[in-house]
């Protein structure tokens, strides 16, 4: 009996222990599940926070770009006015040169007339009485004297008018120079604003993603492996397509639809074309693009919504910029004194991307690796 009771107690104890373990295990599993759920929720919140921050940074970049486009448009208007003032000043300075030369010639004529008067004044007072036979000579001299007086009066009137024109021209030159100085100061102020915005954009871009640095390294590798622009663009096109496949969530605009807009893209810089597509350059090479001579220190803007494929020295250009436009063209710009855009950046139409020195800007458009006439793409 005692043994039976003892066995019953042991059995009950084992059951209690097993039940306690199951309860403890259930509690532990429940706590672990709650912990995992909490961690998932925290990660979800962190992801949402990062996404919100990225969206906010993207909006900040967009706003910065829009401000840059607005200011760059002001600079463009100012530079167009400056080009007009430059032409006006050049014309006025040429007019001043011609007036100065005309006045000098008038001075020479006046000196000759005055010299004749001096010679006549030296004729003795009693000349007619002493030499009455020479009265005809004196008569002719009086006629000559009268014509000299008329010529003197005419020359004096012309001289006075030329002097008045010269004074007026000098005043106009002064006004043109003051206008140029004032506008140049405004341009400098607007460019300083752009420089600050470029710094802001770069800083925000850096916070947004590290993909830009990764892209730069990849571009440097492609450059090192390429000997020509054609070869580089071919490799860059392959890289771009791979990146596009990775970003399947982004909607790709049909290039066929956008290509209808060609011929209306704004020029990166205002100026005169010095070499046309297909013409021979000074080096005897057939040009695959066009050369434009802008005003010194003119700003250069992006001619289209585009991504920066390459920025730096390559293929004989100290500063070369290669853009891939939203309408699926490659735009090559060379000859700038300074470049603001960097690889991996996205650009808006009209956004400042560089500044000229005294050189010409080289512009080339490529449909994949094939050069096309920029006159078909840009609005000249």
ABEGO torsion letter per residue (X at the ends): XAAAAAAAAAAAAAAAAAAAAAAAAAAAAAAAAAAAAAAAAAAAAAAAAAAAAAAAAAAAAAAAAAAAAAAAAAAAAAAAAAAAAAAAAAAAAAAAAAAAAAAAAAAAAAAAAAAAAAAAAABBAAAAAABAAAAAAAAAAAAAAAAAAAAAAAAAAAAAAAAAAAAAAAAAAAAAAAAAAAAAAAAAAAAAAAAAAAAAAAAAAAAABAAAAAAAAAAAAAAAABABAAAAAAAAAAAAAAAAAABAABBBBBAAAAAAABGABBBABBEBBABBBGBBBAAGBBBABBBBBBBBGBBBBBABBBBBABBEBBGGBABBBBBBBAAGBBBBBBGBABBABBBGBBBBBGBBABBBBABBBBBBBBBEABBBBAAAABBX
